[in-house]
Amino acid sequence: MKASKLYNFREMNSYQFIAVVGLIMTFAAHIILLLTDKHIASYNALYVCWVGVFIVGAIINYNTKPDDHHGHHHHH
């Protein structure tokens, strides 16, 4: 298992990348909510969801063979 699949954007799959972007955007929105003194019930559940998506993506990524491109065809 390559640990770099957990932190290197080039080795992450789509699920992991979307989860990281989701976490960043959720955190940014959370800061805005704090600055504007707004509260949304169960907002913190978003963090749990994004972490869950990342974990599922990491499991898929670790179980994918390096040559398995999941139907992504790159024409040169």
N, C-alpha and C positions, 0 to 999 in steps of 0.2 A: 504494500500500500504506500502510495506517495502522499506524504503530508501536504505537499504543495498544492494538491487538489482542493485543499480547504482554504487557502489564502491567495493563491496566484490566479488572477482573473483570467489569464490565458488558458488555464487548465480546468476552470470551472465549467460546468454545463449550464444550460439555460435556466434551470430551476435555481441553482445556486446564485447565478448572476442577478436574476430577478429578485431573489430574497435579499441580497445585499443592498440592491437599490431600494427595495421596499423598506428595509430597516433604516437606511439613511433618510429617506423621505419621511418616514414615520417619526423619526427623531427630530427632524427639522420642523415638522408640523407641531410636534409636542412642545418644542421651544416657543413657537409662535403662540400656541395656546397658553403657555405659562406667562408669556409677556403680556398677553391681552386679558389675563385673569379669567380665562374660560376653562370649563371642565366638561369633559365628555365621559359619561359613565362607561366603564370597561374599555377605555382607550388602550390600556396596557395589554389587553388581549391581542392587539395587533402585533406586538413584539413576539408573543408566543407563537402566533400564526407564521410570521416570517421565519422564525428560528425553525419551526417545524418544516416549512418548505425547504429551507436550507439543508436540514438533516436528510430529508427524503432525497433531495438532489445529490447530496454527498454519497448516499448509499448507492444510488443509481450510477454515479460517476465511478465509484470504486469497483462496481460490478461490470463496468463496460470495458471491453477490450480496447486497446489503443487504436486498432485498425477499424473498429466498428464506428461508422460515421452516422448511424441512425438516419439514413436516407438523405443526408445533406450531400448534394452533388455540386462540386466546384468545377466549372468548366473553364479551361485555360485557353 
